[in-house]
Amino acid sequence: MSSYVIKREKVEQRQTADKDKVYHDKQKKYIDKKPDNVVNTNGDGSSNIHSHTLFPEPAAIFQQSLSKIVYGGGEMNEMFTVAKKCGNGGNTKLWYKYWDALASKTFDDAQDRFSVNPVAASKTFLRACTYFQTSSRFLFNCFDEKSIKQLRNAYSCSDLAFNMAIPNLPYAMKKYLIPHTSKLIKNAINSYFFCANQALHGFKGAPLLIATSGYYGDIAETFFLSRSAIEYGFHLLIFDGPGTICERDETRQNEWEKKALQMVINYVIDQRVIDLKDGIICYGMNTGGVPMILRNAMIETRPIAYLIDSIVPDVVESLHKKHLKKNSKLKPEEFEKLKVPVFICENGHEEQITYIKNVKKSLKKSIVQKESNWVKSGATNVISRELLWENYIDKLLPLLKKKIKH
């Protein structure tokens, strides 16, 4: 693994108890009630007095990573073991250190078994992919040169692990490089097509779900968050943009997002990747894919419906808000312009109730208000993907039966 992972370097010493108390004070708005002071270890042998619960950043990141277990993106015992090593403190660099070590070990294990059992290795590569993703998120608020280098490395390793895993997944798969015609965008649109194992229940064929997390999206993350669609009887095409969290180029981002989805739809129709009569549904996730897909729902009418992750970023997504466009969240009145039904995940952030209410008022004024719907995720702050997909399917099936006619 040494050729893929940077040399391990000693992590900075744990913050003093006074600094830790300052950090804790800054996080009070995320804590429902004042916790009892107890002595906890920090994972590096030291101890200090702080909350008996995890600090919000690591807790939210860890919780989100657990949601991928059901899709093969982690093993519960491994994940809780490494979390225990990290302790209860808010030292994100310490969390990065242990998760990066687990990811590297898991990747090495996958390489060792690849020649003997590629299918088993594929599952191990998927776990390594998630662990590298998780390690990278502990560095989102670290802007020193060393951390940025580690962040880039984690992204590269996650992408490598994903590409090593997918050829041996239990689905027919094909990779497409879809041309982007803009002069500013030299990169082709990187995409993967996964064939459904069966037709959608009650239908002759399988509709196509096109999923993205936007210009700065992570193709592996997109796969984990949309994999359930394959099991329900959808073909799945995932794609992402050329941007990374370490970069920021709003001009290129705007140009890419204006045309990317339309080019993907054009490609799958022109190349007959699927039968258009079976229908197309588009899915936007995370802080990059949600506004991009919503804006397309105002102009691109070929899809039957658009599925939207929560329009209110969760705790983890807000960690890298400095990298997002100022206009990444749509104004409520823009929802009046929707031309295709939307199904929006409602994850219940209390501080955003007013925004949600205004969006609902605007949506009622759109031409698709009767066919659009709000979908519960099954959780308050962390989206339960399995429950979310069950609810998506329940809400989506009546519309598909109405729109898809052979």
Backbone torsions as a table, in degrees:
resi	resn	phi	psi	omega
1	MET	NA	-8.7	-173.7
2	SER	-62.5	-26.0	-179.5
3	SER	-77.5	-11.2	-177.4
4	TYR	-113.2	-21.8	-174.6
5	VAL	-117.5	135.6	-178.9
6	ILE	-64.2	157.4	-178.7
7	LYS	-59.7	135.0	179.4
8	ARG	-66.0	130.8	178.6
9	GLU	-122.0	149.8	-177.4
10	LYS	-64.0	127.4	-179.0
11	VAL	-73.7	147.3	179.7
12	GLU	-55.6	148.2	-179.7
13	GLN	-62.4	151.1	-178.0
14	ARG	-57.9	143.2	177.6
15	GLN	-61.7	153.4	179.0
16	THR	-69.7	165.7	-179.1
17	ALA	-60.7	-35.5	179.6
18	ASP	-65.5	-44.5	178.6
19	LYS	-65.2	-37.7	179.2
20	ASP	-63.7	-36.8	178.8
21	LYS	-66.0	-38.2	177.2
22	VAL	-62.4	-44.4	178.8
23	TYR	-60.4	-42.9	-179.2
24	HIS	-62.0	-41.8	-179.9
25	ASP	-61.6	-36.7	-179.5
26	LYS	-67.9	-22.3	-176.4
27	GLN	-95.9	4.6	-173.8
28	LYS	-56.4	-33.1	-176.6
29	LYS	-66.7	-15.9	179.7
30	TYR	-93.7	-7.7	-173.6
31	ILE	-103.6	125.8	-174.6
32	ASP	-64.0	-40.1	179.6
33	LYS	-144.5	157.6	-177.5
34	LYS	-69.6	121.1	-176.7
35	PRO	-80.5	161.3	174.7
36	ASP	-70.8	145.3	176.9
37	ASN	-80.4	123.5	178.7
38	VAL	-135.3	160.3	179.3
39	VAL	-90.5	125.6	179.9
40	ASN	-130.1	153.6	175.0
41	THR	-83.7	155.2	-179.4
42	ASN	-97.8	0.0	-178.6
43	GLY	93.1	-11.4	-179.3
44	ASP	-117.2	17.2	177.6
45	GLY	97.7	-20.1	179.9
46	SER	-87.9	172.0	177.8
47	SER	-145.4	158.4	177.4
48	ASN	-159.2	174.7	-177.9
49	ILE	-101.0	121.4	177.4
50	HIS	-162.6	-170.2	-176.5
51	SER	-58.6	148.9	177.9
52	HIS	-77.5	-8.6	178.4
53	THR	-105.9	165.4	177.0
54	LEU	-65.4	149.3	172.3
55	PHE	-65.6	151.7	-172.2
56	PRO	-53.9	-43.5	-177.6
57	GLU	-58.3	-62.6	-179.7
58	PRO	-59.1	-38.2	-178.3
59	ALA	-62.2	-44.9	-178.1
60	ALA	-67.5	-41.5	179.4
61	ILE	-64.2	-44.5	179.3
62	PHE	-63.3	-44.1	179.0
63	GLN	-59.2	-44.4	-178.5
64	GLN	-65.0	-36.7	178.8
65	SER	-66.0	-32.6	178.9
66	LEU	-64.0	-28.2	-178.0
67	SER	-66.5	-14.8	-178.0
68	LYS	-89.6	-5.6	-178.9
69	ILE	-58.3	-43.1	-176.7
70	VAL	-62.0	-22.2	-179.9
71	TYR	-102.0	14.3	179.0
72	GLY	85.5	11.3	-177.0
73	GLY	-95.3	26.8	178.4
74	GLY	166.4	162.3	176.6
75	GLU	-123.7	125.7	-168.1
76	MET	-58.0	-45.3	-177.4
77	ASN	-62.8	-43.7	177.7
78	GLU	-58.4	-44.5	-173.3
79	MET	-70.6	-40.1	178.8
80	PHE	-73.0	-31.2	177.6
81	THR	-63.9	-45.7	-179.3
82	VAL	-71.0	-34.4	177.2
83	ALA	-63.7	-36.7	178.7
84	LYS	-64.9	-37.2	178.0
85	LYS	-63.7	-33.3	-177.2
86	CYS	-72.0	-19.8	-178.9
87	GLY	76.2	-168.4	-175.3
88	ASN	-101.0	2.9	-174.6
89	GLY	-79.6	174.0	-178.0
90	GLY	-101.3	18.7	179.8
91	ASN	-76.7	93.7	-174.2
92	THR	-66.2	-28.2	178.7
93	LYS	-68.4	-32.1	175.6
94	LEU	-68.2	-41.1	176.5
95	TRP	-62.1	-41.7	177.5
96	TYR	-58.3	-44.9	-176.4
97	LYS	-56.5	-48.9	-175.8
98	TYR	-73.7	-37.3	178.6
99	TRP	-70.6	-35.1	176.9
100	ASP	-65.8	-39.2	177.7
101	ALA	-63.8	-42.8	177.5
102	LEU	-63.7	-42.6	-179.8
103	ALA	-61.6	-43.4	-179.2
104	SER	-65.1	-43.3	178.5
105	LYS	-63.3	-42.6	-179.7
106	THR	-64.7	-40.3	177.6
107	PHE	-62.8	-43.6	178.0
108	ASP	-60.4	-41.9	178.3
109	ASP	-61.3	-40.7	179.5
110	ALA	-64.0	-42.2	178.4
111	GLN	-63.2	-40.3	-177.9
112	ASP	-63.5	-35.3	-177.1
113	ARG	-96.1	-1.9	-174.7
114	PHE	-60.8	-44.7	-177.1
115	SER	-71.3	-24.6	-177.9
116	VAL	-88.5	-44.2	-176.0
117	ASN	-146.6	87.0	-177.2
118	PRO	-59.7	-33.1	-179.4
119	VAL	-66.9	-45.6	177.3
120	ALA	-64.4	-38.9	178.6
121	ALA	-62.8	-36.3	179.3
122	SER	-59.6	-43.6	178.6
123	LYS	-63.8	-38.4	179.5
124	THR	-69.2	-38.8	176.7
125	PHE	-61.3	-37.9	178.6
126	LEU	-63.5	-39.9	177.1
127	ARG	-64.8	-42.9	178.6
128	ALA	-60.7	-39.4	178.7
129	CYS	-57.8	-48.4	179.1
130	THR	-63.6	-41.5	-178.0
131	TYR	-65.4	-38.4	175.4
132	PHE	-65.8	-41.2	176.5
133	GLN	-58.1	-46.5	-178.5
134	THR	-62.3	-44.7	-179.7
135	SER	-60.1	-38.1	-177.8
136	SER	-64.1	-33.5	-175.2
137	ARG	-70.7	-20.9	176.2
138	PHE	-74.1	-7.3	-179.3
139	LEU	-108.8	3.8	-175.1
140	PHE	-60.2	-29.5	-179.8
141	ASN	-103.3	16.8	178.7
142	CYS	-109.3	121.9	-172.6
143	PHE	-117.8	11.7	175.1
144	ASP	-75.1	160.1	-173.4
145	GLU	-59.5	-41.2	-179.1
146	LYS	-63.4	-44.2	-178.7
147	SER	-66.2	-39.3	178.5
148	ILE	-63.8	-39.7	176.9
149	LYS	-63.3	-42.8	178.0
150	GLN	-64.8	-38.1	179.5
151	LEU	-64.1	-46.8	177.5
152	ARG	-59.3	-41.6	-179.2
153	ASN	-64.1	-41.6	179.8
154	ALA	-62.7	-41.4	177.6
155	TYR	-61.7	-45.9	-178.7
156	SER	-62.5	-42.6	-179.2
157	CYS	-68.1	-38.6	177.1
158	SER	-62.2	-44.7	179.7
159	ASP	-63.8	-41.2	178.4
160	LEU	-62.7	-45.5	179.9
161	ALA	-61.6	-40.9	179.1
162	PHE	-63.1	-45.2	-179.5
163	ASN	-67.9	-26.4	174.5
164	MET	-75.2	-26.2	-174.7
165	ALA	-83.7	-43.3	-165.4
166	ILE	-66.4	-26.9	179.6
167	PRO	-62.2	-22.6	-176.0
168	ASN	-113.2	17.4	172.7
169	LEU	-73.2	158.8	-175.2
170	PRO	-79.6	40.1	177.2
171	TYR	-136.2	147.9	169.7
172	ALA	-68.8	129.3	-172.7
173	MET	-135.1	145.0	174.8
174	LYS	-143.3	140.6	178.6
175	LYS	-97.7	136.5	177.6
176	TYR	-123.8	137.6	171.0
177	LEU	-108.9	103.2	-172.4
178	ILE	-93.9	123.2	-177.2
179	PRO	-61.7	139.5	172.4
180	HIS	-109.1	120.2	-168.0
181	THR	-81.2	-6.1	-179.2
182	SER	-69.5	143.1	179.0
183	LYS	-68.7	-27.5	-179.6
184	LEU	-75.1	-25.2	-174.5
185	ILE	-104.2	106.7	-179.9
186	LYS	-88.9	-21.0	-177.8
187	ASN	-80.1	135.7	170.5
188	ALA	-70.1	156.7	178.6
189	ILE	-77.3	116.3	-178.0
190	ASN	-78.5	122.3	-176.4
191	SER	-144.7	155.5	176.6
192	TYR	-130.3	137.0	178.3
193	PHE	-112.5	127.1	178.0
194	PHE	-116.9	128.8	-176.3
195	CYS	-85.9	135.5	178.3
196	ALA	-62.5	144.8	178.6
197	ASN	-74.9	-19.2	-177.6
198	GLN	-157.1	162.9	175.8
199	ALA	-71.1	150.9	176.0
200	LEU	-59.7	135.2	-175.1
201	HIS	-55.5	125.3	179.4
202	GLY	90.3	1.4	-179.2
203	PHE	-124.2	155.0	178.9
204	LYS	-74.9	-33.8	-177.9
205	GLY	-125.2	-171.6	179.9
206	ALA	-112.9	121.9	174.4
207	PRO	-64.7	161.5	178.5
208	LEU	-102.5	127.6	171.6
209	LEU	-101.8	120.3	175.9
210	ILE	-102.0	118.8	-173.8
211	ALA	-121.4	141.8	177.8
212	THR	-151.7	154.2	171.6
213	SER	-116.0	19.1	168.7
214	GLY	92.1	-170.3	-174.1
215	TYR	-60.5	-41.2	179.5
216	TYR	-95.4	17.4	-174.2
217	GLY	-70.3	164.0	178.1
218	ASP	-114.0	117.4	-174.6
219	ILE	-61.2	-35.2	179.1
220	ALA	-69.0	-42.3	176.9
221	GLU	-59.4	-43.3	178.5
222	THR	-59.7	-40.6	178.9
223	PHE	-62.5	-48.8	-177.8
224	PHE	-60.9	-38.6	-175.7
225	LEU	-78.6	-13.3	-177.8
226	SER	-122.3	1.5	-175.7
227	ARG	-59.5	-32.3	-178.8
228	SER	-57.0	-29.6	-178.2
229	ALA	-58.3	-35.4	-179.9
230	ILE	-63.1	-41.6	-178.6
231	GLU	-67.2	-29.2	-179.5
232	TYR	-82.5	-7.8	177.6
233	GLY	107.3	23.7	175.4
234	PHE	-106.1	140.4	161.7
235	HIS	-69.7	151.2	-178.0
236	LEU	-129.4	127.1	171.4
237	LEU	-121.9	121.0	179.6
238	ILE	-112.1	144.4	175.9
239	PHE	-149.6	159.0	177.9
240	ASP	-142.8	173.2	-179.0
241	GLY	-95.0	174.6	-176.8
242	PRO	-83.5	-5.3	-176.8
243	GLY	-77.8	158.7	174.8
244	THR	-128.8	163.9	-177.7
245	ILE	-65.1	-19.7	-178.6
246	CYS	-83.0	-7.0	-175.2
247	GLU	-120.8	163.7	174.6
248	ARG	-152.0	114.0	179.4
249	ASP	-141.6	90.4	-173.9
250	GLU	-66.1	-31.2	179.5
251	THR	-63.3	-49.9	178.3
252	ARG	-65.4	-39.4	179.7
253	GLN	-61.2	-47.7	179.4
254	ASN	-59.9	-43.8	-178.4
255	GLU	-65.2	-41.1	-179.7
256	TRP	-66.7	-45.9	-175.0
257	GLU	-69.1	-27.8	-179.9
258	LYS	-61.7	-37.3	-169.1
259	LYS	-117.7	-15.1	-170.0
260	ALA	-57.4	-51.8	-176.4
261	LEU	-64.0	-41.6	179.2
262	GLN	-61.8	-38.3	178.8
263	MET	-68.2	-37.1	177.5
264	VAL	-65.1	-45.3	178.9
265	ILE	-63.4	-44.0	176.7
266	ASN	-56.3	-42.5	-176.2
267	TYR	-65.3	-49.1	-176.4
268	VAL	-66.4	-27.0	177.3
269	ILE	-78.9	-48.9	-177.5
270	ASP	-64.2	-39.1	-178.3
271	GLN	-88.1	1.8	179.0
272	ARG	53.4	43.8	176.7
273	VAL	-63.2	-36.7	176.8
274	ILE	-138.5	168.0	174.8
275	ASP	-85.4	117.3	-176.1
276	LEU	-57.9	-27.1	-179.7
277	LYS	-65.1	-20.6	179.1
278	ASP	-79.3	-13.4	174.1
279	GLY	95.1	151.1	177.0
280	ILE	-124.7	134.8	173.9
281	ILE	-124.7	139.5	-179.9
282	CYS	-111.7	144.2	-174.3
283	TYR	-131.5	121.9	177.4
284	GLY	-112.3	136.5	-177.1
285	MET	-136.4	158.2	177.4
286	ASN	62.9	179.3	-172.3
287	THR	-70.6	-12.5	176.9
288	GLY	-94.0	-45.3	-174.8
289	GLY	-77.5	-29.7	-176.3
290	VAL	-63.6	-56.1	-179.9
291	PRO	-65.0	-33.7	178.8
292	MET	-62.8	-47.0	-178.4
293	ILE	-70.4	-38.7	178.5
294	LEU	-61.7	-40.6	179.6
295	ARG	-67.3	-32.8	176.5
296	ASN	-69.1	-29.8	178.4
297	ALA	-66.0	-10.9	178.4
298	MET	-92.8	-14.6	-176.0
299	ILE	-131.3	-30.4	-175.1
300	GLU	-98.7	108.3	-171.4
301	THR	-102.6	2.5	-178.9
302	ARG	-71.2	-35.5	176.2
303	PRO	-66.0	150.7	176.8
304	ILE	-73.7	-35.9	-177.9
305	ALA	-158.7	163.6	174.6
306	TYR	-120.8	129.5	174.1
307	LEU	-99.8	134.2	-173.6
308	ILE	-128.1	125.8	169.3
309	ASP	-63.3	171.7	-177.8
310	SER	-48.6	133.1	177.3
311	ILE	-79.9	-2.3	173.6
312	VAL	-109.3	115.1	-177.9
313	PRO	-57.4	142.0	177.4
314	ASP	-83.9	-177.2	-173.9
315	VAL	-59.2	-43.2	-177.5
316	VAL	-66.7	-44.1	-178.0
317	GLU	-63.2	-33.1	-177.4
318	SER	-72.5	-12.1	-179.8
319	LEU	-64.6	-31.6	-179.6
320	HIS	-109.2	35.3	-178.2
321	LYS	-63.5	-23.8	179.9
322	LYS	-65.5	-19.2	-177.8
323	HIS	-94.5	-3.4	-174.9
324	LEU	-95.2	155.3	176.2
325	LYS	-66.0	150.2	179.0
326	LYS	-63.9	-29.9	-177.0
327	ASN	-100.0	27.0	-175.7
328	SER	-69.1	-25.5	177.3
329	LYS	-100.3	128.1	-177.5
330	LEU	-71.3	149.3	173.4
331	LYS	-73.7	143.7	-177.9
332	PRO	-52.4	-39.2	-176.6
333	GLU	-65.7	-20.1	179.5
334	GLU	-66.8	-21.8	-178.1
335	PHE	-69.7	-13.5	175.4
336	GLU	-67.9	-20.0	-174.2
337	LYS	-87.4	-4.0	-176.4
338	LEU	-59.2	135.8	-178.9
339	LYS	-114.3	-8.9	179.9
340	VAL	-129.7	141.6	-179.7
341	PRO	-55.3	141.2	178.0
342	VAL	-122.7	146.2	175.8
343	PHE	-121.3	109.8	-170.4
344	ILE	-109.3	130.4	175.8
345	CYS	-72.5	130.6	179.0
346	GLU	-111.1	107.1	-172.4
347	ASN	-100.9	2.9	166.0
348	GLY	78.7	31.2	174.4
349	HIS	-70.3	118.5	-174.1
350	GLU	-61.0	-38.3	-175.5
351	GLU	-70.9	-7.7	-178.1
352	GLN	-111.8	14.4	-177.1
353	ILE	-59.0	-42.4	-179.5
354	THR	-61.3	-43.4	179.3
355	TYR	-61.2	-45.9	-179.7
356	ILE	-61.8	-42.7	179.7
357	LYS	-61.1	-41.3	179.1
358	ASN	-66.8	-36.4	177.3
359	VAL	-64.5	-43.7	-179.5
360	LYS	-62.3	-38.3	176.9
361	LYS	-63.3	-42.8	-179.8
362	SER	-68.4	-38.8	-179.7
363	LEU	-62.3	-33.2	179.1
364	LYS	-66.1	-19.2	179.6
365	LYS	-91.0	-5.2	-178.7
366	SER	-83.0	164.0	-178.9
367	ILE	-74.9	-10.3	-177.3
368	VAL	-112.1	16.3	-173.3
369	GLN	-62.2	-32.1	-178.5
370	LYS	-71.3	-29.0	-177.5
371	GLU	-98.0	-11.5	178.5
372	SER	-83.1	162.1	-175.6
373	ASN	-157.1	156.9	172.9
374	TRP	-102.3	137.7	-173.2
375	VAL	-121.0	128.2	178.5
376	LYS	-77.0	141.9	-178.1
377	SER	-91.4	-14.2	-178.3
378	GLY	88.4	5.6	178.8
379	ALA	-149.8	166.3	-177.6
380	THR	-87.1	-61.1	-175.4
381	ASN	-108.9	-24.0	179.3
382	VAL	-114.6	122.5	-174.2
383	ILE	-71.9	127.3	173.6
384	SER	-86.7	106.3	-172.1
385	ARG	-64.3	-40.3	-178.1
386	GLU	-64.8	-45.6	177.7
387	LEU	-66.0	-37.0	179.4
388	LEU	-62.6	-43.6	-179.1
389	TRP	-68.5	-36.4	175.5
390	GLU	-59.3	-42.7	-179.7
391	ASN	-72.3	-37.0	175.1
392	TYR	-57.4	-47.9	-177.1
393	ILE	-64.1	-42.9	178.8
394	ASP	-57.5	-42.1	-177.5
395	LYS	-78.5	-30.8	-172.7
396	LEU	-82.3	-34.2	-173.5
397	LEU	-56.1	-45.9	179.1
398	PRO	-58.5	-38.2	179.2
399	LEU	-68.5	-40.9	179.6
400	LEU	-63.7	-41.7	178.9
401	LYS	-62.3	-32.4	179.6
402	LYS	-76.0	-38.0	-171.9
403	LYS	-91.3	-33.2	-175.3
404	ILE	-91.3	115.7	-179.9
405	LYS	-132.5	123.1	179.1
406	HIS	-96.6	NA	NA
